[in-house]
Amino acid sequence: MLESNQSPYLCHVFVCTNDRKGARKSCADGNSSEIRRLLKEEIANRGWKPKIRISQSGCLGVCDSGPNVMLYPQQDWFSGVHVNDVPKILNRIEAILKENK
Ligand code: FES
């Protein structure tokens, strides 16, 4: 039976890991699986797992600007993400946590 509940997470981070294997541009071309892995690892290291969820997603519809990472319900989008940008995304997540203390 269908249930409707509030998200248990303050912020749900979706990392597009769609891979078209070179047939057309996709976020996997920019090593998005590694971006996801680094985010997951650091969220766990910082003890944020109860409030922050990192999930891989399929195509978010803006492939040409990928790799794409979106934060909900904040509606923040990061495009053209490089593995070196992970600290910047973590800074934004930290700010969200502080805003919601
Ligand atoms: S493949 Fe990532 S947004 Fe389309």
Backbone and ligand atoms as CSV (ligand in chain L), in Angstrom:
chain,resi,resn,atom,element,x,y,z
A,1,MET,N,N,0.844,-1.190,0.000
A,1,MET,CA,C,0.000,0.000,0.000
A,1,MET,C,C,0.881,1.243,0.000
A,2,LEU,N,N,0.516,2.188,-0.802
A,2,LEU,CA,C,1.294,3.417,-0.940
A,2,LEU,C,C,1.307,4.213,0.355
A,3,GLU,N,N,2.497,4.664,0.742
A,3,GLU,CA,C,2.647,5.550,1.894
A,3,GLU,C,C,3.354,6.810,1.427
A,4,SER,N,N,3.032,7.929,1.997
A,4,SER,CA,C,3.711,9.188,1.701
A,4,SER,C,C,4.306,9.713,2.994
A,5,ASN,N,N,5.629,9.883,3.007
A,5,ASN,CA,C,6.319,10.314,4.218
A,5,ASN,C,C,7.280,11.439,3.878
A,6,GLN,N,N,7.694,12.162,4.905
A,6,GLN,CA,C,8.732,13.170,4.711
A,6,GLN,C,C,10.073,12.475,4.569
A,7,SER,N,N,10.954,13.074,3.795
A,7,SER,CA,C,12.292,12.518,3.652
A,7,SER,C,C,12.992,12.508,5.004
A,8,PRO,N,N,13.690,11.436,5.322
A,8,PRO,CA,C,14.449,11.417,6.566
A,8,PRO,C,C,15.748,12.230,6.468
A,9,TYR,N,N,16.048,12.737,5.283
A,9,TYR,CA,C,17.314,13.449,5.075
A,9,TYR,C,C,17.107,14.955,4.951
A,10,LEU,N,N,18.026,15.684,5.517
A,10,LEU,CA,C,18.031,17.136,5.382
A,10,LEU,C,C,18.422,17.519,3.953
A,11,CYS,N,N,19.298,16.740,3.389
A,11,CYS,CA,C,19.773,16.997,2.023
A,11,CYS,C,C,20.067,15.666,1.336
A,12,HIS,N,N,19.497,15.522,0.169
A,12,HIS,CA,C,19.713,14.324,-0.632
A,12,HIS,C,C,20.529,14.745,-1.849
A,13,VAL,N,N,21.704,14.176,-1.991
A,13,VAL,CA,C,22.648,14.566,-3.048
A,13,VAL,C,C,22.608,13.503,-4.141
A,14,PHE,N,N,22.224,13.924,-5.334
A,14,PHE,CA,C,22.153,13.000,-6.460
A,14,PHE,C,C,23.332,13.258,-7.400
A,15,VAL,N,N,24.098,12.237,-7.633
A,15,VAL,CA,C,25.250,12.331,-8.534
A,15,VAL,C,C,24.927,11.515,-9.781
A,16,CYS,N,N,24.842,12.181,-10.914
A,16,CYS,CA,C,24.547,11.453,-12.152
A,16,CYS,C,C,25.752,10.598,-12.528
A,17,THR,N,N,25.511,9.313,-12.634
A,17,THR,CA,C,26.579,8.396,-13.047
A,17,THR,C,C,26.214,7.710,-14.369
A,18,ASN,N,N,25.283,8.315,-15.071
A,18,ASN,CA,C,24.862,7.737,-16.346
A,18,ASN,C,C,26.066,7.591,-17.287
A,19,ASP,N,N,26.139,6.445,-17.927
A,19,ASP,CA,C,27.282,6.134,-18.795
A,19,ASP,C,C,26.785,5.676,-20.169
A,20,ARG,N,N,27.000,6.498,-21.152
A,20,ARG,CA,C,26.606,6.130,-22.524
A,20,ARG,C,C,27.777,5.522,-23.288
A,21,LYS,N,N,28.835,5.278,-22.573
A,21,LYS,CA,C,30.006,4.587,-23.130
A,21,LYS,C,C,30.511,5.247,-24.420
A,22,GLY,N,N,30.492,6.573,-24.418
A,22,GLY,CA,C,31.048,7.317,-25.536
A,22,GLY,C,C,30.104,7.531,-26.701
A,23,ALA,N,N,28.950,6.890,-26.710
A,23,ALA,CA,C,28.008,7.066,-27.817
A,23,ALA,C,C,27.512,8.504,-27.875
A,24,ARG,N,N,27.429,9.126,-26.720
A,24,ARG,CA,C,27.017,10.530,-26.567
A,24,ARG,C,C,27.552,10.987,-25.231
A,25,LYS,N,N,27.716,12.278,-25.063
A,25,LYS,CA,C,28.262,12.753,-23.799
A,25,LYS,C,C,27.387,12.314,-22.626
A,26,SER,N,N,28.026,11.884,-21.573
A,26,SER,CA,C,27.301,11.542,-20.343
A,26,SER,C,C,28.215,11.830,-19.161
A,27,CYS,N,N,27.612,11.915,-17.991
A,27,CYS,CA,C,28.357,12.339,-16.803
A,27,CYS,C,C,29.489,11.381,-16.442
A,28,ALA,N,N,29.342,10.122,-16.796
A,28,ALA,CA,C,30.407,9.162,-16.500
A,28,ALA,C,C,31.702,9.528,-17.220
A,29,ASP,N,N,31.595,10.276,-18.321
A,29,ASP,CA,C,32.799,10.709,-19.044
A,29,ASP,C,C,33.705,11.542,-18.139
A,30,GLY,N,N,33.094,12.187,-17.153
A,30,GLY,CA,C,33.849,13.051,-16.244
A,30,GLY,C,C,34.138,12.404,-14.905
A,31,ASN,N,N,34.147,11.077,-14.884
A,31,ASN,CA,C,34.518,10.344,-13.671
A,31,ASN,C,C,33.529,10.581,-12.511
A,32,SER,N,N,32.252,10.623,-12.841
A,32,SER,CA,C,31.252,10.912,-11.801
A,32,SER,C,C,31.134,9.802,-10.753
A,33,SER,N,N,31.481,8.583,-11.111
A,33,SER,CA,C,31.464,7.508,-10.099
A,33,SER,C,C,32.482,7.792,-8.994
A,34,GLU,N,N,33.617,8.342,-9.374
A,34,GLU,CA,C,34.629,8.697,-8.375
A,34,GLU,C,C,34.156,9.896,-7.543
A,35,ILE,N,N,33.490,10.843,-8.167
A,35,ILE,CA,C,32.928,11.983,-7.433
A,35,ILE,C,C,31.952,11.452,-6.376
A,36,ARG,N,N,31.088,10.547,-6.778
A,36,ARG,CA,C,30.127,9.950,-5.845
A,36,ARG,C,C,30.848,9.225,-4.716
A,37,ARG,N,N,31.860,8.445,-5.074
A,37,ARG,CA,C,32.588,7.680,-4.058
A,37,ARG,C,C,33.239,8.616,-3.036
A,38,LEU,N,N,33.869,9.665,-3.520
A,38,LEU,CA,C,34.531,10.616,-2.619
A,38,LEU,C,C,33.514,11.313,-1.712
A,39,LEU,N,N,32.373,11.690,-2.270
A,39,LEU,CA,C,31.334,12.330,-1.448
A,39,LEU,C,C,30.836,11.366,-0.368
A,40,LYS,N,N,30.558,10.131,-0.753
A,40,LYS,CA,C,30.075,9.134,0.220
A,40,LYS,C,C,31.087,8.929,1.340
A,41,GLU,N,N,32.335,8.795,0.935
A,41,GLU,CA,C,33.397,8.552,1.910
A,41,GLU,C,C,33.496,9.698,2.914
A,42,GLU,N,N,33.447,10.917,2.395
A,42,GLU,CA,C,33.623,12.064,3.285
A,42,GLU,C,C,32.385,12.319,4.153
A,43,ILE,N,N,31.213,12.055,3.616
A,43,ILE,CA,C,29.988,12.189,4.420
A,43,ILE,C,C,30.057,11.216,5.607
A,44,ALA,N,N,30.532,10.015,5.335
A,44,ALA,CA,C,30.683,9.022,6.415
A,44,ALA,C,C,31.754,9.468,7.409
A,45,ASN,N,N,32.898,9.929,6.894
A,45,ASN,CA,C,33.996,10.364,7.778
A,45,ASN,C,C,33.578,11.488,8.708
A,46,ARG,N,N,32.716,12.364,8.206
A,46,ARG,CA,C,32.305,13.531,8.997
A,46,ARG,C,C,31.102,13.246,9.887
A,47,GLY,N,N,30.580,12.026,9.804
A,47,GLY,CA,C,29.438,11.670,10.655
A,47,GLY,C,C,28.129,12.305,10.224
A,48,TRP,N,N,28.022,12.640,8.934
A,48,TRP,CA,C,26.829,13.317,8.436
A,48,TRP,C,C,25.777,12.340,7.889
A,49,LYS,N,N,26.080,11.059,7.882
A,49,LYS,CA,C,25.194,10.090,7.226
A,49,LYS,C,C,23.736,10.124,7.694
A,50,PRO,N,N,23.476,10.388,8.973
A,50,PRO,CA,C,22.045,10.404,9.357
A,50,PRO,C,C,21.242,11.516,8.680
A,51,LYS,N,N,21.913,12.583,8.260
A,51,LYS,CA,C,21.184,13.729,7.694
A,51,LYS,C,C,21.409,13.941,6.198
A,52,ILE,N,N,22.477,13.360,5.684
A,52,ILE,CA,C,22.844,13.588,4.281
A,52,ILE,C,C,22.935,12.246,3.564
A,53,ARG,N,N,22.305,12.170,2.421
A,53,ARG,CA,C,22.338,10.935,1.647
A,53,ARG,C,C,22.946,11.207,0.271
A,54,ILE,N,N,23.938,10.408,-0.081
A,54,ILE,CA,C,24.545,10.500,-1.411
A,54,ILE,C,C,24.007,9.336,-2.238
A,55,SER,N,N,23.405,9.654,-3.370
A,55,SER,CA,C,22.859,8.613,-4.241
A,55,SER,C,C,23.324,8.835,-5.664
A,56,GLN,N,N,23.517,7.748,-6.376
A,56,GLN,CA,C,23.786,7.891,-7.796
A,56,GLN,C,C,22.449,8.027,-8.507
A,57,SER,N,N,22.462,8.763,-9.583
A,57,SER,CA,C,21.225,8.888,-10.345
A,57,SER,C,C,21.501,8.599,-11.807
A,58,GLY,N,N,20.424,8.374,-12.516
A,58,GLY,CA,C,20.493,8.288,-13.962
A,58,GLY,C,C,20.538,9.702,-14.520
A,59,CYS,N,N,20.328,9.803,-15.793
A,59,CYS,CA,C,20.436,11.090,-16.476
A,59,CYS,C,C,19.514,12.134,-15.861
A,60,LEU,N,N,20.082,13.324,-15.627
A,60,LEU,CA,C,19.324,14.438,-15.064
A,60,LEU,C,C,18.883,15.413,-16.153
A,61,GLY,N,N,19.202,15.111,-17.393
A,61,GLY,CA,C,18.692,15.894,-18.513
A,61,GLY,C,C,19.552,17.059,-18.952
A,62,VAL,N,N,20.697,17.246,-18.325
A,62,VAL,CA,C,21.576,18.358,-18.735
A,62,VAL,C,C,22.986,17.815,-18.998
A,63,CYS,N,N,23.033,16.794,-19.814
A,63,CYS,CA,C,24.253,16.015,-20.040
A,63,CYS,C,C,25.433,16.855,-20.538
A,64,ASP,N,N,25.141,17.818,-21.417
A,64,ASP,CA,C,26.232,18.595,-21.994
A,64,ASP,C,C,27.010,19.397,-20.955
A,65,SER,N,N,26.390,19.650,-19.812
A,65,SER,CA,C,27.092,20.425,-18.781
A,65,SER,C,C,27.624,19.536,-17.666
A,66,GLY,N,N,27.578,18.222,-17.853
A,66,GLY,CA,C,28.005,17.307,-16.813
A,66,GLY,C,C,29.496,17.255,-16.595
A,67,PRO,N,N,29.897,16.539,-15.575
A,67,PRO,CA,C,29.095,15.810,-14.607
A,67,PRO,C,C,28.235,16.739,-13.736
A,68,ASN,N,N,27.042,16.261,-13.437
A,68,ASN,CA,C,26.074,17.034,-12.678
A,68,ASN,C,C,25.799,16.410,-11.320
A,69,VAL,N,N,25.686,17.305,-10.339
A,69,VAL,CA,C,25.351,16.902,-8.961
A,69,VAL,C,C,24.254,17.848,-8.494
A,70,MET,N,N,23.168,17.311,-7.954
A,70,MET,CA,C,22.099,18.185,-7.459
A,70,MET,C,C,21.774,17.858,-6.014
A,71,LEU,N,N,21.402,18.907,-5.299
A,71,LEU,CA,C,21.071,18.790,-3.880
A,71,LEU,C,C,19.599,19.120,-3.700
A,72,TYR,N,N,18.882,18.216,-3.060
A,72,TYR,CA,C,17.463,18.457,-2.800
A,72,TYR,C,C,17.154,18.277,-1.338
A,73,PRO,N,N,16.252,19.071,-0.793
A,73,PRO,CA,C,15.322,19.989,-1.458
A,73,PRO,C,C,15.890,21.378,-1.714
A,74,GLN,N,N,17.183,21.583,-1.538
A,74,GLN,CA,C,17.760,22.923,-1.691
A,74,GLN,C,C,17.761,23.394,-3.144
A,75,GLN,N,N,17.639,22.477,-4.075
A,75,GLN,CA,C,17.634,22.789,-5.507
A,75,GLN,C,C,18.940,23.428,-5.964
A,76,ASP,N,N,20.038,23.043,-5.355
A,76,ASP,CA,C,21.359,23.477,-5.805
A,76,ASP,C,C,21.851,22.496,-6.872
A,77,TRP,N,N,22.367,23.055,-7.915
A,77,TRP,CA,C,22.931,22.227,-8.980
A,77,TRP,C,C,24.389,22.594,-9.171
A,78,PHE,N,N,25.207,21.585,-9.284
A,78,PHE,CA,C,26.611,21.781,-9.642
A,78,PHE,C,C,26.820,21.089,-10.987
A,79,SER,N,N,27.385,21.819,-11.914
A,79,SER,CA,C,27.647,21.257,-13.243
A,79,SER,C,C,29.129,21.374,-13.558
A,80,GLY,N,N,29.563,20.564,-14.490
A,80,GLY,CA,C,30.983,20.564,-14.842
A,80,GLY,C,C,31.838,20.190,-13.646
A,81,VAL,N,N,31.320,19.300,-12.830
A,81,VAL,CA,C,32.015,18.939,-11.590
A,81,VAL,C,C,33.240,18.072,-11.899
A,82,HIS,N,N,34.320,18.405,-11.243
A,82,HIS,CA,C,35.567,17.632,-11.328
A,82,HIS,C,C,35.810,17.035,-9.943
A,83,VAL,N,N,36.561,15.952,-9.882
A,83,VAL,CA,C,36.836,15.349,-8.564
A,83,VAL,C,C,37.445,16.377,-7.603
A,84,ASN,N,N,38.186,17.330,-8.154
A,84,ASN,CA,C,38.790,18.363,-7.302
A,84,ASN,C,C,37.764,19.328,-6.713
A,85,ASP,N,N,36.525,19.278,-7.231
A,85,ASP,CA,C,35.465,20.160,-6.731
A,85,ASP,C,C,34.706,19.567,-5.542
A,86,VAL,N,N,34.980,18.340,-5.205
A,86,VAL,CA,C,34.259,17.692,-4.104
A,86,VAL,C,C,34.311,18.530,-2.814
A,87,PRO,N,N,35.457,19.106,-2.449
A,87,PRO,CA,C,35.462,19.934,-1.227
A,87,PRO,C,C,34.489,21.105,-1.294
A,88,LYS,N,N,34.288,21.684,-2.468
A,88,LYS,CA,C,33.343,22.798,-2.602
A,88,LYS,C,C,31.909,22.318,-2.354
A,89,ILE,N,N,31.588,21.144,-2.853
A,89,ILE,CA,C,30.242,20.587,-2.616
A,89,ILE,C,C,30.085,20.276,-1.133
A,90,LEU,N,N,31.125,19.746,-0.524
A,90,LEU,CA,C,31.072,19.463,0.922
A,90,LEU,C,C,30.905,20.757,1.716
A,91,ASN,N,N,31.518,21.839,1.268
A,91,ASN,CA,C,31.333,23.131,1.948
A,91,ASN,C,C,29.871,23.566,1.895
A,92,ARG,N,N,29.248,23.355,0.753
A,92,ARG,CA,C,27.827,23.731,0.621
A,92,ARG,C,C,26.968,22.852,1.543
A,93,ILE,N,N,27.276,21.581,1.598
A,93,ILE,CA,C,26.518,20.676,2.471
A,93,ILE,C,C,26.718,21.082,3.935
A,94,GLU,N,N,27.933,21.449,4.281
A,94,GLU,CA,C,28.204,21.892,5.655
A,94,GLU,C,C,27.380,23.146,5.982
A,95,ALA,N,N,27.283,24.049,5.019
A,95,ALA,CA,C,26.482,25.258,5.227
A,95,ALA,C,C,25.006,24.902,5.431
A,96,ILE,N,N,24.521,23.951,4.684
A,96,ILE,CA,C,23.126,23.512,4.823
A,96,ILE,C,C,22.912,22.948,6.229
A,97,LEU,N,N,23.862,22.157,6.690
A,97,LEU,CA,C,23.743,21.590,8.039
A,97,LEU,C,C,23.729,22.705,9.090
A,98,LYS,N,N,24.579,23.713,8.922
A,98,LYS,CA,C,24.622,24.832,9.873
A,98,LYS,C,C,23.336,25.645,9.839
A,99,GLU,N,N,22.794,25.855,8.632
A,99,GLU,CA,C,21.551,26.618,8.486
A,99,GLU,C,C,20.382,25.916,9.161
A,100,ASN,N,N,20.483,24.627,9.327
A,100,ASN,CA,C,19.358,23.835,9.844
A,100,ASN,C,C,19.625,23.243,11.222
A,101,LYS,N,N,20.530,23.867,11.963
A,101,LYS,CA,C,20.825,23.387,13.329
A,101,LYS,C,C,19.665,23.642,14.257
L,1,FES,S1,S,24.186,11.895,-18.413
L,1,FES,FE1,FE,24.295,13.077,-16.565
L,1,FES,S2,S,22.773,14.572,-16.891
L,1,FES,FE2,FE,22.551,13.273,-18.614
